[in-house]
């Protein structure tokens, strides 16, 4: 019986090994829970009142694994330089889609561990608040990740295997989203270009991020190493208007005090 129609189709470049692992992940301990990578988002299923499987977007997880669509949602990474994560990485990674691997807990099936070769590893305790290991892991593409009670075991492409303890205490994931606007103030104004969100549905108000904007010619037109967000978590830059073809590079280092993980975002105007 067909339960979903809309998976990212096979490509022409990776078909020989494509689909060995994903982009469909079924929870073996709860058959109502299926994770699917679709062209627009990660879809997660549940059963409705009639027992039918219904799929819903997990927009937060989608933003986390793609760094807010800095990386595209792809079924297969044929070579590492497609995502600028190292030549040949695609041939050395088990989960080679943007949604790399999904691991479930036998003793508590609602708990989920997700890896992405682009952005790292994320954990959901079952409450929908995705936590990120971005401040704990070394740099490099993640090969695979598995969960065992309160530990996560993570394999890296071209590296060894690492372990994270107390995964329930990992920092909450953060992600940027595009915002367009203008905030006037005496003597000038500021462009509103993005907002920093937290996976629990709140925003990272008054946090600090770094922001670099380059013009269409590649020259830096704004560079702020400690740009303070406003009470709505918005990124305000003293550049207005911003020429089409300019590129913004945003980075949040995370906050141990606030329990927030790092994130980044790159986009063109």
Secondary structure, DSSP 8 states (H G I E B T S, - for coil): ------B----SSSTTTTTSS-SEEE-TT-TT-EEEEBSSSEEEEEE-TTS-EEEEE-HHHHHHHHTTTTS---S--SSGGGTTS-TTGGGG-SS-SSS-EEEE-SSSTT-EEEEETTTEEEEE-SSS--EE-TTTS-SS-EEEEEEETTEEEEEETTS-EEEEE-GGGSEE-EEEEEEEEEEEETTEEEEEEEEEEETTS-B-TT-EEEEEEE-TTS-EEEEEEEEE--TT-EEEES--S--TT-EEEEEE--BTTTTB--EEEEEE-
